Structure formats: structure tokens, C-alpha cells
Amino acid sequence: MKSEATFKTDLINRIEKEIPGSMVFHLDPNVDGSGIPDLLVLCDDKWGALEGKKHKDAARRKHQEYYVEKMGSMGYSTFISPENEDAVMEELHIYFGR
């Protein structure tokens, strides 16, 4: 099983490769450890936020559910792990129209 850091690095590379024109930023949890999702995906006039987890049953920090849901109401936001990576990537292709 990949470490969470390796999973996120590979995920960033996959998103930037499969969603042409996208930019992915890994947000620093030490700046705001309040549960803001790890990754910010920008493409044209849309954005998405992804909270990466090592596996689907990994612990969630305080407020992560809140921020994923809140940000999802403003754009696209979800939890992502190796178990749902392909499904989330499909949703990103649809959401960004690419």
C-alpha cells in the first residue's frame, strides 16, 4: 500500500496529465489545520477541492467532513482514496468538461 504522501503526489501528476490545462496545488495543513481539503484543482473558471486519504477507512480530522461538504456546495469537493480514485477522476473529467 502506498503512503498517503505518495498517493497524493501520484494523484497530482495524474490530474495534471488527464485534465489538460489544470493546475493542482497541495495546500499546507500546517498553515490551517482546521480540515480544509489537501488539494486545490484549478481549471479555466472552475475549481475543485480534494481531501486525500491513504485508504477509504482512514481517520478524518475534526471539521474535514464540514469543509468537504461546504466546498462541494460552492464547486466540486470530495474525499479521494485509492479505492475511489478512478470514480473521482471520472467525476473531475465531467465537472471540468475534459
C-alpha positions as CSV (number, residue, x, y, z in Angstrom):
1,M,0.0,0.0,0.0
2,K,1.3,3.5,-0.9
3,S,1.9,6.1,1.7
4,E,-0.6,9.0,1.8
5,A,2.1,11.4,0.6
6,T,3.0,9.1,-2.4
7,F,-0.7,8.7,-3.2
8,K,-1.2,12.4,-3.3
9,T,1.9,13.0,-5.4
10,D,0.8,10.4,-7.9
11,L,-2.7,11.9,-7.9
12,I,-1.5,15.4,-8.6
13,N,0.5,14.0,-11.6
14,R,-2.5,12.1,-12.9
15,I,-4.9,15.1,-12.6
16,E,-2.4,17.4,-14.4
17,K,-1.9,14.8,-17.2
18,E,-5.6,13.8,-17.7
19,I,-7.2,17.2,-17.2
20,P,-5.4,19.4,-19.8
21,G,-4.8,23.0,-18.6
22,S,-5.4,22.2,-14.9
23,M,-3.2,23.3,-12.1
24,V,-3.1,21.4,-8.8
25,F,-1.9,22.9,-5.5
26,H,-1.1,20.9,-2.4
27,L,-2.3,23.0,0.5
28,D,-0.2,23.2,3.6
29,P,-2.1,21.7,6.6
30,N,0.3,23.4,9.0
31,V,-1.0,26.8,7.9
32,D,-4.6,26.0,8.6
33,G,-5.0,22.6,10.3
34,S,-8.8,23.1,10.5
35,G,-9.7,20.4,8.0
36,I,-9.5,22.3,4.7
37,P,-9.0,19.8,1.8
38,D,-5.5,18.9,0.8
39,L,-5.6,19.6,-2.9
40,L,-7.0,22.6,-4.8
41,V,-7.6,21.9,-8.5
42,L,-8.0,24.9,-10.9
43,C,-9.1,24.7,-14.5
44,D,-10.4,27.6,-16.5
45,D,-13.2,29.1,-14.5
46,K,-13.8,26.1,-12.2
47,W,-12.2,24.7,-9.1
48,G,-12.3,21.5,-7.1
49,A,-11.0,20.5,-3.7
50,L,-9.9,17.0,-2.8
51,E,-9.2,15.5,0.6
52,G,-6.8,12.7,0.0
53,K,-6.8,9.6,2.3
54,K,-4.4,6.6,2.3
55,H,-7.4,4.3,2.3
56,K,-11.2,4.7,2.4
57,D,-11.4,3.9,6.1
58,A,-8.6,6.3,7.2
59,A,-9.4,8.6,10.1
60,R,-10.8,12.1,9.3
61,R,-9.7,15.1,11.2
62,K,-12.0,17.4,13.0
63,H,-14.0,19.5,10.5
64,Q,-12.9,17.7,7.3
65,E,-16.5,16.5,6.6
66,Y,-17.8,20.0,7.1
67,Y,-15.3,21.6,4.7
68,V,-15.6,18.9,2.0
69,E,-19.4,19.4,2.1
70,K,-19.3,23.2,2.3
71,M,-16.8,23.5,-0.5
72,G,-18.8,21.0,-2.6
73,S,-21.8,23.3,-2.4
74,M,-19.6,26.0,-4.0
75,G,-17.8,23.9,-6.6
76,Y,-16.6,20.4,-6.5
77,S,-15.2,18.7,-3.4
78,T,-14.9,15.1,-2.2
79,F,-12.7,12.7,-0.3
80,I,-10.4,10.6,-2.5
81,S,-8.6,7.4,-1.8
82,P,-7.1,4.6,-3.9
83,E,-10.4,2.8,-3.7
84,N,-12.5,5.6,-5.3
85,E,-9.7,7.3,-7.3
86,D,-11.0,6.2,-10.8
87,A,-14.6,7.2,-9.9
88,V,-13.5,10.6,-8.7
89,M,-11.3,11.1,-11.8
90,E,-14.3,10.4,-13.9
91,E,-16.3,13.0,-12.0
92,L,-13.5,15.5,-12.4
93,H,-13.4,14.9,-16.2
94,I,-17.2,15.6,-16.3
95,Y,-17.0,18.6,-14.0
96,F,-14.2,20.3,-15.8
97,G,-15.6,19.2,-19.2
98,R,-12.3,17.5,-20.3
